Amino acid sequence: MIALAVGGTGFLIGRGTSPREVEPSAAPVTTAPVAAQPTPSLPDPRDLVKTRADLIALASQASDALASGQPLPEGVADLAGQRFELRLPFGCRGPSEAGSDSPMRWRYDADAKALRVHVSPVVWSSDGLRASEDGSASDVVAEGFWIPRPWTASEACPPSQDSVAPTGADAVTLPGQALAVAQFSGGAGQRLRDGKPYETVVRAAADEVPDGQGLRLRLRGRIGETADGTPVSCRQPAGPEQRPICIIAVTLNDVAIDNPRTGKSLATWTADRAGLADR
């Protein structure tokens, strides 16, 4: 018995002092290096296309600055050079009457199946423009178009045609004529058309004649600078109670006449050194 006890004790002691088995450690996990993601580059502001809504907002800032006697907000000058695209509806009440002198009109000759379109730009002389503050730009002229209904971003004809107001070009007497886009003389090396109209005659079937959607004058180009070096110039010729009349300077790249009913362009004029040449 004593021998068994001693032997058992030795076994326990030996068991306690013998080296323990080391469990194998897990193999290290290797991961592929994560490639550095390039920082996304912001688009060049000059490549962002400004819309009708953007142009109206620009004019609103300039109007507020004029009415409150404050300078233009910072950043407004940075808009010069940015692209824009603008569509102006016209002929919404249908074809013009024979002999009409409306600056923007269309007529359809059913016998000849000919759609005739006439669009005359507005020419502002130095008397109708706010020149530089010191009056040094007294010989500046501009040529462009009024933006109808400048309180809406819609580029379509209005839903109701009940208005009987003429569609002339006098900003002081006509309601809503308070915002225009125009090229200024000498801008970007281009000369003006001197009021020469954009005219075209195209063959059109009866189902291609403009309906209540009228036609649209499409203008594309870049925002420019007015005579005083800013993208927009506003004035109040009738005094502080008058809504400011603003002109946004632009450089036109092309002018087109679109037919919303067919989704096609009737004519396009592109810019070159001689101005917007006839197609």
Contacts in CASP RR format, 6 or more apart in sequence:
PFRMAT RR
TARGET T0000
AUTHOR 0000-0000-0000
METHOD contacts of the structure
MODEL  1
MIALAVGGTGFLIGRGTSPREVEPSAAPVTTAPVAAQPTPSLPDPRDLVK
TRADLIALASQASDALASGQPLPEGVADLAGQRFELRLPFGCRGPSEAGS
DSPMRWRYDADAKALRVHVSPVVWSSDGLRASEDGSASDVVAEGFWIPRP
WTASEACPPSQDSVAPTGADAVTLPGQALAVAQFSGGAGQRLRDGKPYET
VVRAAADEVPDGQGLRLRLRGRIGETADGTPVSCRQPAGPEQRPICIIAV
TLNDVAIDNPRTGKSLATWTADRAGLADR
45 78 0 8 1.000
45 82 0 8 1.000
46 81 0 8 1.000
46 82 0 8 1.000
46 83 0 8 1.000
46 222 0 8 1.000
47 83 0 8 1.000
48 82 0 8 1.000
48 83 0 8 1.000
49 83 0 8 1.000
49 84 0 8 1.000
49 85 0 8 1.000
50 58 0 8 1.000
50 79 0 8 1.000
50 82 0 8 1.000
50 83 0 8 1.000
50 84 0 8 1.000
50 85 0 8 1.000
50 223 0 8 1.000
51 84 0 8 1.000
51 85 0 8 1.000
51 86 0 8 1.000
51 153 0 8 1.000
52 86 0 8 1.000
52 87 0 8 1.000
52 147 0 8 1.000
52 153 0 8 1.000
52 155 0 8 1.000
53 153 0 8 1.000
54 84 0 8 1.000
55 84 0 8 1.000
55 86 0 8 1.000
55 147 0 8 1.000
55 179 0 8 1.000
55 181 0 8 1.000
55 248 0 8 1.000
56 147 0 8 1.000
56 150 0 8 1.000
56 151 0 8 1.000
56 153 0 8 1.000
56 179 0 8 1.000
58 76 0 8 1.000
58 79 0 8 1.000
58 231 0 8 1.000
58 232 0 8 1.000
58 248 0 8 1.000
59 150 0 8 1.000
59 179 0 8 1.000
59 232 0 8 1.000
59 234 0 8 1.000
59 246 0 8 1.000
59 248 0 8 1.000
61 72 0 8 1.000
61 73 0 8 1.000
61 76 0 8 1.000
62 72 0 8 1.000
62 76 0 8 1.000
62 230 0 8 1.000
62 232 0 8 1.000
62 233 0 8 1.000
62 234 0 8 1.000
62 244 0 8 1.000
62 246 0 8 1.000
63 234 0 8 1.000
63 243 0 8 1.000
63 244 0 8 1.000
63 246 0 8 1.000
64 70 0 8 1.000
65 71 0 8 1.000
65 72 0 8 1.000
65 73 0 8 1.000
65 234 0 8 1.000
66 234 0 8 1.000
66 235 0 8 1.000
66 236 0 8 1.000
66 244 0 8 1.000
67 236 0 8 1.000
67 240 0 8 1.000
67 244 0 8 1.000
72 230 0 8 1.000
72 232 0 8 1.000
76 230 0 8 1.000
76 231 0 8 1.000
76 232 0 8 1.000
77 229 0 8 1.000
77 230 0 8 1.000
77 231 0 8 1.000
79 223 0 8 1.000
79 231 0 8 1.000
80 223 0 8 1.000
80 224 0 8 1.000
80 225 0 8 1.000
80 231 0 8 1.000
80 249 0 8 1.000
81 222 0 8 1.000
81 223 0 8 1.000
81 224 0 8 1.000
81 251 0 8 1.000
82 222 0 8 1.000
82 223 0 8 1.000
83 220 0 8 1.000
83 221 0 8 1.000
83 222 0 8 1.000
83 223 0 8 1.000
84 219 0 8 1.000
84 220 0 8 1.000
84 221 0 8 1.000
84 222 0 8 1.000
84 223 0 8 1.000
84 250 0 8 1.000
85 218 0 8 1.000
85 219 0 8 1.000
85 220 0 8 1.000
85 221 0 8 1.000
86 147 0 8 1.000
86 155 0 8 1.000
86 181 0 8 1.000
86 218 0 8 1.000
86 219 0 8 1.000
86 220 0 8 1.000
87 155 0 8 1.000
87 216 0 8 1.000
87 217 0 8 1.000
87 218 0 8 1.000
87 219 0 8 1.000
87 258 0 8 1.000
88 104 0 8 1.000
88 145 0 8 1.000
88 147 0 8 1.000
88 148 0 8 1.000
88 155 0 8 1.000
88 216 0 8 1.000
88 217 0 8 1.000
88 218 0 8 1.000
88 219 0 8 1.000
89 148 0 8 1.000
89 155 0 8 1.000
89 156 0 8 1.000
89 157 0 8 1.000
89 213 0 8 1.000
89 214 0 8 1.000
89 215 0 8 1.000
89 216 0 8 1.000
90 104 0 8 1.000
90 105 0 8 1.000
90 106 0 8 1.000
90 119 0 8 1.000
90 148 0 8 1.000
90 167 0 8 1.000
90 214 0 8 1.000
90 215 0 8 1.000
90 216 0 8 1.000
90 217 0 8 1.000
91 104 0 8 1.000
91 105 0 8 1.000
91 106 0 8 1.000
91 157 0 8 1.000
91 210 0 8 1.000
91 214 0 8 1.000
91 215 0 8 1.000
92 157 0 8 1.000
92 158 0 8 1.000
92 161 0 8 1.000
92 212 0 8 1.000
92 213 0 8 1.000
92 214 0 8 1.000
93 161 0 8 1.000
94 106 0 8 1.000
94 210 0 8 1.000
94 212 0 8 1.000
94 214 0 8 1.000
95 105 0 8 1.000
95 106 0 8 1.000
95 107 0 8 1.000
95 108 0 8 1.000
95 210 0 8 1.000
96 102 0 8 1.000
96 105 0 8 1.000
96 106 0 8 1.000
96 107 0 8 1.000
98 107 0 8 1.000
102 166 0 8 1.000
102 167 0 8 1.000
102 168 0 8 1.000
103 118 0 8 1.000
103 119 0 8 1.000
103 120 0 8 1.000
103 121 0 8 1.000
103 122 0 8 1.000
103 167 0 8 1.000
103 168 0 8 1.000
103 169 0 8 1.000
103 197 0 8 1.000
104 118 0 8 1.000
104 119 0 8 1.000
104 120 0 8 1.000
104 167 0 8 1.000
104 217 0 8 1.000
105 117 0 8 1.000
105 118 0 8 1.000
106 115 0 8 1.000
106 116 0 8 1.000
106 117 0 8 1.000
106 118 0 8 1.000
106 210 0 8 1.000
106 214 0 8 1.000
106 215 0 8 1.000
107 115 0 8 1.000
107 116 0 8 1.000
108 114 0 8 1.000
108 115 0 8 1.000
108 116 0 8 1.000
108 204 0 8 1.000
108 209 0 8 1.000
108 210 0 8 1.000
109 115 0 8 1.000
109 116 0 8 1.000
110 206 0 8 1.000
113 203 0 8 1.000
113 204 0 8 1.000
113 205 0 8 1.000
113 206 0 8 1.000
114 201 0 8 1.000
114 202 0 8 1.000
114 203 0 8 1.000
114 204 0 8 1.000
115 201 0 8 1.000
115 202 0 8 1.000
115 203 0 8 1.000
115 204 0 8 1.000
115 208 0 8 1.000
115 209 0 8 1.000
115 210 0 8 1.000
115 266 0 8 1.000
116 199 0 8 1.000
116 200 0 8 1.000
116 201 0 8 1.000
117 198 0 8 1.000
117 199 0 8 1.000
117 200 0 8 1.000
117 201 0 8 1.000
117 202 0 8 1.000
117 215 0 8 1.000
117 257 0 8 1.000
117 266 0 8 1.000
117 267 0 8 1.000
118 197 0 8 1.000
118 198 0 8 1.000
118 199 0 8 1.000
119 197 0 8 1.000
119 198 0 8 1.000
119 199 0 8 1.000
119 217 0 8 1.000
119 257 0 8 1.000
120 195 0 8 1.000
120 197 0 8 1.000
120 198 0 8 1.000
121 143 0 8 1.000
121 144 0 8 1.000
121 145 0 8 1.000
121 193 0 8 1.000
121 195 0 8 1.000
121 197 0 8 1.000
121 198 0 8 1.000
122 143 0 8 1.000
122 144 0 8 1.000
122 145 0 8 1.000
122 146 0 8 1.000
122 169 0 8 1.000
122 180 0 8 1.000
122 182 0 8 1.000
123 141 0 8 1.000
123 142 0 8 1.000
123 143 0 8 1.000
123 144 0 8 1.000
123 192 0 8 1.000
123 194 0 8 1.000
123 195 0 8 1.000
124 141 0 8 1.000
124 142 0 8 1.000
124 143 0 8 1.000
124 144 0 8 1.000
124 182 0 8 1.000
124 247 0 8 1.000
125 141 0 8 1.000
126 137 0 8 1.000
126 138 0 8 1.000
126 139 0 8 1.000
126 140 0 8 1.000
126 141 0 8 1.000
128 237 0 8 1.000
129 140 0 8 1.000
129 141 0 8 1.000
129 142 0 8 1.000
129 227 0 8 1.000
129 233 0 8 1.000
129 247 0 8 1.000
130 227 0 8 1.000
130 228 0 8 1.000
130 233 0 8 1.000
130 234 0 8 1.000
130 235 0 8 1.000
131 137 0 8 1.000
131 138 0 8 1.000
131 140 0 8 1.000
131 227 0 8 1.000
131 228 0 8 1.000
132 227 0 8 1.000
132 228 0 8 1.000
132 229 0 8 1.000
133 228 0 8 1.000
137 227 0 8 1.000
137 228 0 8 1.000
139 185 0 8 1.000
140 184 0 8 1.000
140 185 0 8 1.000
140 227 0 8 1.000
141 184 0 8 1.000
141 185 0 8 1.000
141 192 0 8 1.000
142 182 0 8 1.000
142 183 0 8 1.000
142 184 0 8 1.000
142 185 0 8 1.000
142 192 0 8 1.000
142 247 0 8 1.000
142 249 0 8 1.000
143 182 0 8 1.000
143 183 0 8 1.000
143 192 0 8 1.000
143 193 0 8 1.000
143 194 0 8 1.000
143 195 0 8 1.000
144 180 0 8 1.000
144 181 0 8 1.000
144 182 0 8 1.000
144 183 0 8 1.000
145 180 0 8 1.000
145 181 0 8 1.000
145 182 0 8 1.000
145 217 0 8 1.000
145 219 0 8 1.000
146 169 0 8 1.000
146 171 0 8 1.000
146 177 0 8 1.000
146 179 0 8 1.000
146 180 0 8 1.000
147 179 0 8 1.000
147 180 0 8 1.000
147 181 0 8 1.000
148 176 0 8 1.000
149 158 0 8 1.000
149 176 0 8 1.000
150 176 0 8 1.000
150 178 0 8 1.000
150 179 0 8 1.000
155 216 0 8 1.000
156 213 0 8 1.000
156 260 0 8 1.000
157 212 0 8 1.000
157 213 0 8 1.000
157 214 0 8 1.000
161 212 0 8 1.000
165 174 0 8 1.000
165 175 0 8 1.000
166 174 0 8 1.000
168 174 0 8 1.000
168 177 0 8 1.000
169 177 0 8 1.000
170 177 0 8 1.000
171 177 0 8 1.000
171 178 0 8 1.000
171 180 0 8 1.000
171 245 0 8 1.000
172 237 0 8 1.000
172 238 0 8 1.000
172 245 0 8 1.000
177 245 0 8 1.000
178 243 0 8 1.000
178 244 0 8 1.000
178 245 0 8 1.000
178 246 0 8 1.000
179 245 0 8 1.000
179 246 0 8 1.000
179 247 0 8 1.000
179 248 0 8 1.000
180 246 0 8 1.000
180 247 0 8 1.000
180 248 0 8 1.000
181 219 0 8 1.000
181 247 0 8 1.000
181 248 0 8 1.000
181 249 0 8 1.000
181 250 0 8 1.000
182 247 0 8 1.000
182 248 0 8 1.000
182 249 0 8 1.000
182 250 0 8 1.000
183 190 0 8 1.000
183 192 0 8 1.000
183 249 0 8 1.000
183 250 0 8 1.000
183 251 0 8 1.000
183 252 0 8 1.000
184 225 0 8 1.000
184 226 0 8 1.000
184 227 0 8 1.000
184 249 0 8 1.000
185 191 0 8 1.000
185 192 0 8 1.000
187 224 0 8 1.000
187 225 0 8 1.000
187 251 0 8 1.000
188 224 0 8 1.000
188 251 0 8 1.000
189 273 0 8 1.000
190 251 0 8 1.000
190 252 0 8 1.000
190 271 0 8 1.000
190 273 0 8 1.000
190 275 0 8 1.000
191 274 0 8 1.000
191 275 0 8 1.000
192 275 0 8 1.000
193 275 0 8 1.000
193 276 0 8 1.000
198 217 0 8 1.000
198 255 0 8 1.000
198 257 0 8 1.000
198 267 0 8 1.000
198 269 0 8 1.000
198 276 0 8 1.000
200 257 0 8 1.000
200 266 0 8 1.000
200 267 0 8 1.000
200 279 0 8 1.000
202 266 0 8 1.000
202 267 0 8 1.000
208 259 0 8 1.000
208 261 0 8 1.000
208 262 0 8 1.000
209 261 0 8 1.000
210 259 0 8 1.000
210 260 0 8 1.000
210 261 0 8 1.000
211 261 0 8 1.000
213 260 0 8 1.000
213 261 0 8 1.000
214 260 0 8 1.000
214 261 0 8 1.000
215 257 0 8 1.000
215 258 0 8 1.000
215 259 0 8 1.000
215 260 0 8 1.000
215 266 0 8 1.000
216 257 0 8 1.000
216 258 0 8 1.000
216 259 0 8 1.000
216 260 0 8 1.000
217 255 0 8 1.000
217 256 0 8 1.000
217 257 0 8 1.000
217 258 0 8 1.000
218 255 0 8 1.000
218 256 0 8 1.000
218 257 0 8 1.000
218 258 0 8 1.000
218 265 0 8 1.000
219 250 0 8 1.000
219 252 0 8 1.000
219 255 0 8 1.000
220 252 0 8 1.000
220 253 0 8 1.000
220 254 0 8 1.000
220 255 0 8 1.000
220 256 0 8 1.000
221 250 0 8 1.000
221 251 0 8 1.000
221 252 0 8 1.000
221 253 0 8 1.000
221 254 0 8 1.000
222 250 0 8 1.000
222 251 0 8 1.000
222 253 0 8 1.000
223 231 0 8 1.000
223 248 0 8 1.000
223 249 0 8 1.000
223 250 0 8 1.000
223 251 0 8 1.000
224 231 0 8 1.000
224 249 0 8 1.000
224 250 0 8 1.000
224 251 0 8 1.000
225 231 0 8 1.000
225 249 0 8 1.000
226 232 0 8 1.000
226 233 0 8 1.000
226 247 0 8 1.000
226 249 0 8 1.000
227 233 0 8 1.000
231 248 0 8 1.000
231 249 0 8 1.000
232 246 0 8 1.000
232 247 0 8 1.000
232 248 0 8 1.000
232 249 0 8 1.000
233 246 0 8 1.000
233 247 0 8 1.000
233 249 0 8 1.000
234 244 0 8 1.000
234 245 0 8 1.000
234 246 0 8 1.000
234 247 0 8 1.000
235 244 0 8 1.000
235 245 0 8 1.000
236 242 0 8 1.000
236 243 0 8 1.000
236 244 0 8 1.000
236 245 0 8 1.000
237 245 0 8 1.000
251 271 0 8 1.000
252 271 0 8 1.000
252 276 0 8 1.000
253 270 0 8 1.000
253 271 0 8 1.000
254 268 0 8 1.000
254 269 0 8 1.000
254 270 0 8 1.000
254 271 0 8 1.000
254 276 0 8 1.000
255 268 0 8 1.000
255 269 0 8 1.000
255 276 0 8 1.000
256 265 0 8 1.000
256 266 0 8 1.000
256 267 0 8 1.000
256 268 0 8 1.000
256 269 0 8 1.000
257 265 0 8 1.000
257 266 0 8 1.000
257 267 0 8 1.000
257 268 0 8 1.000
258 264 0 8 1.000
258 265 0 8 1.000
258 266 0 8 1.000
259 265 0 8 1.000
259 266 0 8 1.000
267 279 0 8 1.000
268 279 0 8 1.000
269 276 0 8 1.000
269 277 0 8 1.000
269 278 0 8 1.000
269 279 0 8 1.000
270 276 0 8 1.000
270 277 0 8 1.000
270 279 0 8 1.000
271 277 0 8 1.000
END
